[in-house]
Amino acid sequence: MQIALLGSGMMGKAIAYDLAQNDKIDKILVCDIDLSNAEEVAAFAKSDKVVPTWLDVRNPSGTKNTISGCSVIISAIHYQFNLQLSRLAIEIGANFIDLGGNNRVVGEQLKLHEQAKSKGVTIIPDTGLAPGLVQILTSSGSSRFDELENVHLRVGGLPQNPEPPLNYKIVFSVDGLINEYIEDAVVIRDGKVQNVKALSEVEELSFPSPFEKLEAFQTSGGTSTLPLTYYGKVKNLDYKTIRYPGHSRLFQTLISLGFCSSETVLVNENKVVPRHLTGMLLERALGRDEKDVVLVSVDFEGRKDGKNRHLKYRIIDYYDESTGLTAMMRSTGFSSSIIAQMLAEGKIERKGVVPQEISVPPDVFVEELSRRNFSLEEIWE
């Protein structure tokens, strides 16, 4: 069994580490345009079956030659490449998953369903944490009700020791972060699919100590394919990102002033893209060297056994001192790795381009999370 992992950043590092624990996998190609990054990931995984490989995915023929023969392809690189990689996976007859990051790209991937199905290939976009893990938890919780009315997803990756002014540290791609903050969120509201402005509808929420005071607000991408899957099945469904109080207001100021614009401006006769500059400055000021925590809450409301019931799924996951993997790396990377391994082992049977909430067996997935020391708390009211 051979798997190709494209990208050796933070999430790629976690994915490679987890894949290496599976004795059924013979070879893991860790591919990157910077070979030293792939070599670093291979050294971290401490397994001879992890093979660092130079690859530029902008070269279609080179990519095809490198990944042919792999049963599963994992894209842990920028979402702009996921559509072309999906097409390539269909061509070579390999299953494909990605970390997603953009609703429009996922929409284009879904159009490849019949092509993938005819080749006996499974493509699952947007695996990871949110979207990703929470979509599968939504599937799990929904099955517990006779009639489902509302689903509310709340997720955030936070520093354990926040520092002003933003009280935040970069825990994944800064480009993905900005994307979530500037593009519309997609929700189901009163039975209708609607777009809602990112950073809007700020609410207060609380987790067990020391996370009693938090805020959550609309961001793009978190619902992924859920509005499509649950349209006509629920009255309300939404996703909000969790941060420490005041974060949304401060970031909205940056956006309002144009700091996240993709429109080129001239500064002393130099062409500058504000979004790129802002991303660089955020990376510099909010570096990743920080112990983090991931908070997940999925709330369900509906009817069960003739009664109105409320179910909450909750996960609190911390930076892993023993491995040096952040909570965001664990929750994102391990979730993707689990799905890749399920595909490789034939535990996901549906073919085509299929959302994870209808293709991944939730009980098997949750069991695998537990094996990796994730604690899923289930609260009925």
N, C-alpha and C positions, 0 to 999 in steps of 0.2 A: 504494500500500500504506500503510495507516494503522494505527497501534498506539496503544492507550491504556495508560498506566502509572499505576496508582493508588498514590500514596504517593511522597513526595520526601525520604525520610530518607536514611540512609547508603547503603542498598542500592539505593534508587530512583535516587540520584545516579549510582551506577556503572552501573546498567542503562541509564539515559538516555544516558550518555556512550558506551556501547558501541553502542547502537542507532543513534546518530547517525552512526556510521562506515559504516553500510550505505547505499550509494547507491540501493538498490532501495526503500528506505523513504521515502515522500513526506512523512509527517507523524507526529509523536509527541506525543500529548496527555499532558502531565505534570500529573496531577490531584492536588489536595490541598485540604484544608479551610482551610489557611493558604496563601494565594496567594503570600506572600513566600517561602515555602520552595520552591514550584514555580518561582518566578522565579529563585531562586538556583541551582537545578539547571539551568535553561535557560541561564543565563549561563555556568555551568561547562562545559556541553556545547558551547558556542560553535557553534551551528548554528541557522539560521533555521527549520528544520523542527521544532524542539522548541518546543512551544507551551504555556506555563504556563496552567493552567485551574483555576478554583475549582470544587470539587466536595465535597459532603457525601454520602457513600455511604449515610448513614442515610435519605436521601430517595430511594426506589426510582424514582419517575418522573423525577426530575432526573438520576439516574445513567443511566437508560435513554436519555434524550434526549441526554446528553453522549457516551456511548460507542457509540451505534448507528452503524453504518457502519465500525467498526474490525474488522479481520480477526482481531486477537489482543488480548486483555485480559490485562494482567499485574497481579496484586495483590501489592503490596509494603507492605501495611498489616497491621494486627493480624488474626490468624487467625480471630477471632470473626466476621468479615465474609465469609469465603471461601465458606461454604455458600450464602448468599443471592446472592453474586456468581456462583457457578457456575450457579445456577438462572436468573439473568438472562442469562448468556452463552448458555445453551441457548435461551432465549426469543428472543433477537435473532440467533441463528445465528452467534455468534463463538466462536473458540477461546479457551481460558482456561487460564492457569497461575498458580500462587501460590507464595509462599515458605514456606507451611505453618506448622508449629509446634505442632500438636496432633493426636494420633492419633485422638481421638474425632471431630474435625471431618472428617478424611480418611475415616474410616469412613462418615460420612453422605454425603460426596461420592461415594463409590464406589457408593452405592445409586442414583445418578442415571445410571448407565451406559447403560441402555436408552433413556432419554429423550434423552441426548446423542447416542447412536449413531443414533437415528431422525432426528435433525435434521442429521446429518452433521458434528457438532461434536466436537472433541477437547478434553478437559479433563485436565490433568496436575497433580495436587497435589504439594506438597512439593519444588518445584525450588529449587535453591540449592547449598549446599555439602554439608551433612550434616543432614538428607537432601538429596539432589540429585545433585551430582557423583559422590559415592561409590556411589550406586545404579547409575549408568551404568558406572562402573569395575567394579562387581561383575558386571554383565552381560558386560562385555568379558572379564574374567579367567575367568569361568565357562566361556565358549565355548572356552577354550584347553585344557580337560580332557576326557578321555573319560568319567571318573567323578569327581564332585566330592564331597568329604567335609566339609571345614571352610572357613568364611569368617569372618575376623576383621577388623573395620573399626576403625581408630583415627584420630581427627581432633581437632585443637585449634587455636584461634586464641590466640596468646600475645603478650605484649609482648616486644620484643627485649631490653629492659632492665628486668627485673622488680624490683619494690619490695615489701618485706614490709608487712603480714603475709600478704596473700592472693597476692602475686606475680602479679597479674592486672590487666588493664585492660578496660573495657567495649568490646567490638569489634562488638557487635550489640545488639538489643533487650534491655534488662535484664529486662523481663517474660518474654521468651522464655528467658533464662538461668535465672531462678528456676523457671520451668515445667520445664525440663530436669532441675533438681536435686531436685524434689519429687515428680514423677510417676514411676510404674514404667516401667522399660525392658521392651521385648518382644524375646525372643530365641528361637532354636531350640536346644534342648539335648537331646542324645540322641534326636533325631528328633521331639521334642515342642515345641510352642509354649508358652512359659512367660513369666510376668511376674517381673521381678527388681527389687528395690529400687534406686532411684537412689542414687548415691554409694557403692554397695557394690562388693565384689570388686576392691579397689584392687590394681593390679599395677605393677611397675616396667618401664619400657621406655626405649629409647635411639634417638636419631637421630644422624646425623653432627654433629661439632663445629659450634657450641658447645652442642648440645642432647643431651648424653650422659646426663643424669640427669633423668628425667621420670616422672610417674605417669599412669595411666589408670584410669578407673572408669566404672561403668554410669551412663548418663543416658537420659532418655526421648526418644523421637522420632527418634533417629538411624537406626534400622532402617526406619522408616516402613513401607512395604508389602512389604519384603523377606521377612519371615516368611511372609506370605501367598503370595508368588510362589515361594519356595524350599521351602515345606513339602513333605516327601516327596522332595525332591531332594538335601538335604544332611543331615548328622548334627548339625552345630553351626554356628550363625551368631549373631554378636553384634556390638554396637557399643559402644565406650567413648570417652569424652572425654579428651583429653590436657591435662594441666596440669603446672605445676612442682610438685615434691614438697611435700606438706603441705597443699595447697589443699583437698582433699576433707575432711580432718579438721577444718579450721577452719570450713568452710562447714556441715558437719554439726552443729557446735556451735550455729551460728545457728539452724538448722532445729529442733534439739532444744529450744531455748529459746523457740520460737514466733515467731521474727522473720519467718518466711515464711508465717505463717498468714493465711488470708483471712477469719478470724472477727473481726468488729468488737469492739474493746475500748474501755472508757471511761478516758480519761486526763484528770484534772481536769475532768470533765464534758464533755470533747470526745470525739467518736467517732473512733477511729483504726483503720485496717486495717493491721496490722503489715507485711503484704507490701508494701503501697504505700509505707509509710514506709521500709522496708528498701531498696526499689528506688530511692527518691529519694536516700537516703544513699549507696548504691553508686554512683549516677550522679555524685554530688558528689565522692566520694573517689577513684573509679576512672575519671575522665573519659577521653574518647575521644582526646585529643590525645597520641597515642603511636605511635611506629613499631612495627609488629607483624610477626608471621610466622605463616603457616598451615602446619601439619604434617599430612600425610595418609599413612596406611599402610593398604593393603588386602592381607591375606594369604590365600592360597588353598592348600589341600592336597587332593590327589586323585591319580588315576591318569591317566597319559598314556603312550601307546605301550607299555603293559604294565608301566610302572614307577611307583613312588611319587614324586611330584614336589611341589615347593613353589614357588609364584610369589608374589613381593611386588611390588605397585605402590607407588611412593613419590613424593610431591610435597612440595617445600619452596618456598614462595612468600613473598616479602618485600614490604613496603611499597614502593610505586612512587614513587621520588623525582621522576620526570619528570612525573607526573600529579597526585601528591598523594593517590592512591587507596590505601587500606590493603589489605593482603593479604586481609583478610576481605571487604572490599567487592569486590575483584577476583574472588575465588574464588566468592563467593555471587552477586553481581550479574551477572558475566559469564556464569556458568553458566546463569542464568535467561534472560539475553538471547539466548544461543546457541539455547536451546530455542524461545524465542519466534520468532526469525528462521527456524529450521527449520520451524516450523509455518506461518509466513506464506508461505514459499517452497515449501510442499508436500513437504518432505523427511521429514515424519512422516505416515504414511498411515493408521494405525489410528484409528478413531473410537470415541467413548464416553469414559468416565472410565477412563483407562488409566495404570497406574504407568509411570514413566519407564524402569524397567529392562526393560520389555517393549515399549516404544513408540519410544524414541529410538535410532536407529542408532548404536551406540557408536563405530564407526570414524570416522564423520563428526563426531561430538561431540568426540572426542579430537583430531582434526585441527584443529578450530576452537580448541580450547584451546591447541594448539601455536602457532597464528597469533597468539595473544594472549600469547605468551612464557611459557606454563606448560611446565615441563619434567617429563614423566612418566617416571620411572625404572622399568625393568622388570628384576627380578632373579630368575633361575631357580636353583633348587637341587635 
